[in-house]
């Protein structure tokens, strides 16, 4: 299984807290684990606003964990436009689009992802 981590899952993985055994097993057993460039952007914005504090860069956290970067492509942006207005968060909508285009399973605590028909592993 190939996974895409929701932003909070990356943060929790890096901190070593908050994930279910199911999520940990899925991540450890996955063929590939991706982190979207959109998650790096989301973390940068929230850090600038003082909503979160990050101890290291997303790139450093991904390298340490063996996760791969998933760039945002034109096909991902086009897929966002085709999504129903189920979720208002633009970062999450982009993650949904990336998962659909790339055939990835999303690791998230957000139940709204499944409403798009995306495969989900809960945390």
C-alpha positions in Angstrom: 0.0 0.0 0.0 1.2 3.5 -0.8 0.2 6.2 1.7 -0.2 10.0 1.8 0.1 11.5 5.3 -2.3 14.3 6.3 -0.4 17.2 7.8 -1.2 16.4 11.4 -0.1 12.8 10.9 3.4 14.0 9.8 3.6 16.2 12.9 2.5 13.5 15.3 4.8 10.9 13.6 7.7 13.3 14.0 6.8 14.0 17.6 6.2 10.3 18.4 2.7 10.8 19.8 -0.9 10.6 18.9 -1.1 7.8 16.4 -3.1 4.6 16.7 -1.4 1.2 16.3 -3.3 0.8 13.1 -1.8 4.0 11.7 1.7 3.1 12.9 1.5 -0.4 11.4 0.2 1.0 8.1 3.1 3.5 7.9 5.7 1.0 8.8 4.4 -1.6 6.4 3.7 0.7 3.5 5.7 0.4 0.2 6.0 4.2 0.0 4.9 7.0 2.3 4.4 10.4 0.8 4.1 13.9 2.3 2.6 16.5 0.1 4.4 19.8 -0.6 1.0 21.3 0.4 1.6 20.0 4.0 5.0 21.8 4.1 3.2 25.0 2.9 0.4 24.5 5.5 2.9 24.0 8.3 4.9 27.1 7.2 1.8 29.3 7.2 0.6 28.0 10.6 4.1 28.4 12.1 4.2 32.0 10.8 0.8 32.7 12.4 2.0 31.2 15.7 -0.5 28.4 15.6 2.2 25.7 15.7 5.8 25.4 16.5 8.0 23.2 14.5 11.3 21.8 15.8 12.7 21.1 12.3 11.8 21.5 8.7 9.3 19.2 6.9 12.2 18.1 4.6 14.3 17.1 7.6 11.4 15.2 9.3 10.6 13.4 6.0 14.3 12.5 5.4 14.6 11.1 9.0 11.5 9.0 8.6 12.2 7.8 5.0 9.1 9.6 3.6 9.0 10.9 0.1 7.9 14.4 -1.1 4.9 14.5 -3.3 5.0 17.7 -5.4 1.9 19.5 -6.4 1.3 18.9 -10.1 -1.1 20.5 -12.6 -3.2 17.2 -12.6 -3.6 17.6 -8.8 -4.8 21.2 -9.2 -7.3 20.2 -11.9 -8.6 17.4 -9.7 -9.4 19.9 -6.9 -11.8 21.7 -9.3 -13.7 18.5 -9.9 -14.2 17.7 -6.2 -17.6 18.3 -4.6 -17.7 21.0 -1.9 -17.6 18.5 1.0 -14.5 20.0 2.7 -13.8 23.7 2.9 -10.1 23.4 3.9 -8.0 24.1 0.8 -5.0 22.0 2.0 -7.2 19.0 2.7 -9.0 19.4 -0.6 -5.6 19.3 -2.3 -4.5 16.2 -0.4 -7.8 14.5 -1.4 -7.1 15.4 -5.1 -3.5 14.1 -4.9 -4.7 10.9 -3.3 -7.3 10.3 -6.0 -4.9 11.2 -8.9 -2.0 9.1 -7.5 -4.1 6.2 -6.1 -2.9 6.7 -2.6 -4.5 5.9 0.8 -4.6 8.8 3.2 -3.6 8.5 6.8 -5.8 11.0 8.7 -8.1 11.6 11.6 -10.4 13.6 9.4 -13.6 11.6 8.6 -14.5 13.9 5.7 -11.7 12.4 3.5 -13.7 9.2 3.2 -16.7 11.1 1.8 -14.7 11.8 -1.3 -14.2 8.1 -2.0 -10.5 8.2 -0.9 -9.2 5.1 0.9 -8.4 6.1 4.5 -6.4 4.7 7.4 -7.6 6.3 10.7 -5.3 7.6 13.4 
